[in-house]
Amino acid sequence: MRSARKTLLTGLATFALGLALWLWGLDVEIVIFTPSKVGIVLMVIGGLEFLYGVFKATRPQER
């Protein structure tokens, strides 16, 4: 259960960081990348990691 909670928190933190980049990076453009596009990628990764944490928390424990 501890590993599932850690995965949930990491996914939420990644999603929040991506959301912040997406919201406040819309009008900023850096030569190599655009912060808003990186934010969208981080939100997708964070959301998938959160869903994996939910899966790990709800599956039956193996003995």
N, C-alpha and C positions, 0 to 999 in steps of 0.2 A: 504493500500500500504506500510505503514511503516513496518508492520510485515513481509511482503514478502521480502523487501529489507534486513531486519535483518537475515532472514532465508538464503537468497542467500549469504550474507557475511559470515555467520557462516559455511555454507557448503563449501565455497571456502577456508576458513581458515583451516578447518579440513582436506580437501583434500591436501592442501599445506603442512601441518604438516605430514600427512601420506606419501606424496611424499618424503619429506626430510628424514624421517625415513627409507623409502625403499631404497633411493639412498645411504645414508651414513651409513646404518646399515647392509649392506650385509655381511661384514666380521667380525662383532661383534656378540658374542654369550654370553648371560647372562644365568645363571642357570635356571631361571624361564621361560623366554620368549626370542624370537629372535626379535630384533627391525624391521627387514625387514618384518616379518610376521604381526607384529602389524601395520606397515605402510600400508600394503595392506588392512587390515581390516579398518583402518581409511580412506583410499582413497575410499573404497566402501561406507562407511557411509557418508562421505563428499559429494560424488557424488549423493547419494540418497537424501540427505538433500538439495543440490543445485537444483535437479530436482523438489523437492517438493516446493521450493521457486519459481521456474519458473511457476509451476502449480498455486500457490497462486496468483502470479502477473498477470497471463493471464486469470483467470476465471472471469466471470462477477460478479460485486458487488451485493450482496444481500441487499435488502432494508427492 
